[in-house]
Amino acid sequence: MTPMPALRDWLQLFRAHTAPLEVIIAGAGAALACGTVFDIKVLLFAIMGWLYHSFGYGMNSVEDYVQGFDRNDIHKKHHPHQRGAISVRTARAVVYTGLFLLFIYTLIISSFRPICILLTFIVLIGGVVYNLYGKRMNSKVIPIAFAHSLLFPLGFFGSEGSSILDEGIEEIIEEDIALVVLLCTIFLLFQISYQIFISGDLKDIGLPEKQPLLNFGVRIKDGFFHISWGGTLFSLMLKTLNLLLLFPILYLCSSSPAAVLAVVVLSLLILVMERRLMEPRPWDHHTTTRDMAIMEVLTLFAMVFAITGRIGWWGAFIFIGGGISYFVLLNKYLWGTLLRPAV
């Protein structure tokens, strides 16, 4: 009989240590609408981001185990299902109930606005499709990229940002804030695409699942990571295009020179991490997962700095400082590591 799961077991199943990624996306969208981080709507959508991450990743954990993808992964033998801490039946009951309650909660905090109902459906359906079929799809990046990136406009339109919808399409087009929302959403589409298409396939390389990255000559042979020139250029192009979107966002948000400097510095660091990931080298799974985690976090932080002209420096401090503190403390509690996620 499976023992009663402890709180730590559930948080491990939810992979709760990386929840700041979705918390910041949804919360920053709400903060952009409200013009400040000090608004109850920002807190409500930050909570929505945490719940979305927890139940979504919880579903991913249990379905990957059920489908057999994680059962023999030596890097995941410490996960709750693999060590028998949580049964499949119990996990499914919790995560599917949680997703339903999340749907209701999101509609309530967004005041049942039609655009938010639509975005909520897309976000949840995209996540469910990825969790159920992603490991067998070459196009797996599409549903999850839309699911995660649309948390930003959901947070925006679910908060006071919905007011621009009352003014008509001409006014929406003229509003700089609407263009900022669009650019941030596209930025997140690029970020999540890189995270799934490059980082995700790299993390799980060699496992029996669809890995489009292998089409670019990526392989591990005799303990050495090999990649073709095509793969190198594709990875660099995807991340560069991702980062270039930050500069029109900076301009539209009238962000300060300090914010511009922060974005430039972070962009350079991100490109350094991208080269570390995608250069031929002796293969080390632990170092690779650490580097990809750092790059993903820095990419999201760069977007937060880019919108400081709209959300204020306190917003950046709370999202970034709070995100780092949460990640480090929970990572240590759940897995015994500081920066390398045990995924």
N, C-alpha and C positions, 0 to 999 in steps of 0.2 A: 504494500500500500504506500502511495506517495505521501510523505509527511506534509503537515500544514506549512504552506510557503510563508516565509518571513518577508517583512517589508523589503529587505535587501534583495531577496530573490525577485520580487516583482519589479523593483527598480532596474535590476540587471536585465530582466526580460524586456522592459520598456527601453533599454539603453538610454536611461534618463540623463546620463552624464553629458550627452550631446544635445539636449533639449534647447539650450540657448540659441542654436541656429534658427529654429522655428519661432522661438519666443521673440527674438530680435526682428525677424522678418515681419511677423504679424504686428508686433508692438510698434515698430518703426513706421509701418503704414498708418497706424492710428495716430502716432505722434505727428506725422506729417500733416494729417488732416486737422488735428487740434492745434498745431503750432507750438506745442510744448509736450514734454513728457509727463508733466504734472497734471494729469487729467484721468478721471476714473475710466474713461474709454480705453486708454493706453493699458492700464492694468488689466481690464477685462479681456482685451485681445492678446495681451502677453500670456494670460492664463489659458486662453484658447490655443495659442501656439504650443504651450507645454502639453496640454491634453492631446492635441493633434499629433505631436511628436510621440508621446508615450503610447497611445493606443495604436497609432500607425506602425511604429517600430515594433510594438508588442505583437501585432498581427504579422509583421514581416518575420519576426523571430519564430513564431509558432508554425507558420505556413512553410517557411524554408526547412524547418525540421521535419514536418509531416511529409513534404515532398522528397526528403532524403538528401537535400543539398548540403545541409550542415552536419549531418550525423557523423560523418567520417572526417570532418575538417579538424585537423589537430590544433588549429588556432582557436577553435571554439569549444573545446572539450570542457571548459570551465563554465559554460553558459547553463542556465537553469534547467532546460530540457535535457541537455546532454548528461548532466549529473543527477537527473531525476528529482530535482527540487520542486518542479511544477509539472503537473500532468497536462497533456494536450487538451483534454476535455475542460479542465478548469481554466486554462489559459484562453481557450477560444470563448468560453462563456464571458470572461471578464473583458477581453478586448472588443468583441463584437457588441456587447452591451455598452461598453464605453464609447464606441464609435457612434452608436445611435444617440446616446445622451449628448455627445459632443455636437451632433447635428442640431439637436434641439437648442442647446446652449448657444450655439453660434447664431441661429436665427433670432433668438431672443435678444442678445446683446446688439445685434445689427438692426433691431426694430422691424424685422421681416421685410426689409426693403427688397424689391424684386431683383435688383442686380446682385445683392448679397446672397439671395436664395440660389441664383444661378451659379455664382462663384463657389458657394459652399458645396453644391452638387458636383461641380467639376473637380474641386479639391479632393473630396472624399472618394468619388468614383475613380479618379486618377490614381490615388493611393491604393485603393482596393485592387484595381486591375494590375498594378505593378506587383503588389504582394502576392497575388494569386498566379500570375502568368509571366512576370518579369524575367525569371531565370530561364524561360524557354523562348524569349522574344529577342530577336536582333534589334527591334525598335523599342526596347524597354525604356530607353531614355525619355521617350515622348510623354507617356502618362505621368511619370514621376516629376519630370521637369515642370510641367504645367501645374501639377498638384502643389508643389512647394512654392513656386514663384508667385502663384495667384493668391497666396496668403497675404502678400503685400497689398494689392488693391482691395482685397477683402477687408483688411484692417482699416484701410483708408475710407472706403465707401461705407463701411459699417459704422464709422465715426462721423464727425461733422463734415467730412469731405463730400458726403452725399449731396450737400447743398448745391454744388455746381451742376448737378443733374437737373435741378429745377429751372435753370436759366436757358435751356435749349442747347442744341449742338453747336451753334455758332459761337456761343460764349464759352463752351467747353474747349473748343479748339483754341480760342484766344487766351484761355487761362494757362499761364506758365505752370501752375501746380498740376494740371492734368497731364502736361507733357512730362513733368518730373515723375509722376506715377508710372506713365508708360515706359520711360527710359529705365526706371528702377526695376520694373517688372521684366523688361528685356535683359537687363543686367543679370537678374537672378536666374532667368532662363539659361543664359550662358554659363553661369556659375554651377547650377545644378547639373547641366549637361556635362560639364567637365568632371564634376564630382562622380557622376554615375558612369559615364562613358570611359573616362581615363582612370580616375582614382579607384572607382569601384572594381573595374575589371583587373586593375593592377593588384589590388588587395586580394582578390580571389583567383588570381591566375593559376591555372592548372586544375581547377575544380570542374566537375562535369556539368557545366551550364553554358548558355550562350554568352560568348565574350567577343563582341565586335572588334575590340582592340586588337585581337590576334590577327585580324586582317591586315594590320600595319606592320607585320613582321616582328611582333613582340613575343619573346619566349625566354624561358630560363633553361639553360643548358650547362651542365657541369658546374652548377652553383654560380653562374654568371648571367646577368641580365642583358639580353640583346634586343635591339630595336632598329628598324630600318630608318633611312633618311625621311621617308614619307611619314612615318609615325612621329618622328621628332618634329617635323615641320607642322603637322596637323595639330599636335598638342600645343606647340608654341603659338600658332595662329589662333586657336580657340581661346586660349587664356589672354592673349594680347587684345583681341577684339573685345573680350569681356572687360578688360581694364580700361580700354579707350572710352567706353560708355560713361565712365566716371566724370570725365571732364566737361561734357555738356551739362551733366547734373550739377556739378560745382557751379557752373556759370548761371544756370537757371535759379539756383538756390541762393545766389549772391553770397556764397560762403567766403569766409575770411582768408587772407593769405596763409594763416596758420593751418587752416583746413586743407588748402591746396598743397602745402608742404607735407602735411600728414599723408595725403592721398598719394603724392609722388613717392615718398619714402616707402610706404606700404606696397605700392605697385612694383617698385624695384625689388623689394624683399620677396614678393610673390613670384616674380619672374626668376629670381635666384632659386626659390624652392621648386619651381616648375622644372628648371634645368636639373636639379638634384634628383627629381623623380624620374626624369625621362632620358637620362644619359646612361650609356653602357657602364656597368659597374658590377662588382661582386654582389650577389643578391643577399639582402638581409630584410626579412619580412617586417621585423620590429621597427627598424629604422624607417622603412618605407611608410608604414602606417602612421608613424609619428610625423613625418614630413608632410604627408598628405593632409593630416588633421590640421597642422599649423597653417598650411596654405589655404585650406577652406575657411578657417576662422579669420585669417588676415583679409581674405577677399571680402567677406561680409563686413568686417570692421571698416574697410575702405569705403564701402557704400554708406555706412553710418556717418563717417567723417564728411562725405560729400554732401550730405543733407543737413549739416549743422546750421547752415544759414536759415533753415526753416524750423528745426527742432531745438536749437540752442546747444551750447556746450555741455550743459547739465544732462541733456538727453544722451549725448555721446558718452559722457562719463558713466552714466547709469547703465546704458546698454553694454558698453565695452567692459567697464570695470566689474559690473555685476556678472556679466557672462563669463569672464575669466575666472573670477572667484568661485562661482558656482561650478564650473567645469573642473577646476583643479581639486576642489574639496570633494565633489561627488565622485570624480574619477578615483581619487585616493580611497574613498570609502567603499566603492563598489568593486574595484579591480586591483587596488594597491599600487597604481601607477599615477604619475602626475600629468604628463603630456601625451603619452602614447595610449590611445583608446584600445581596450582589449576586445576588439570586434572580430 
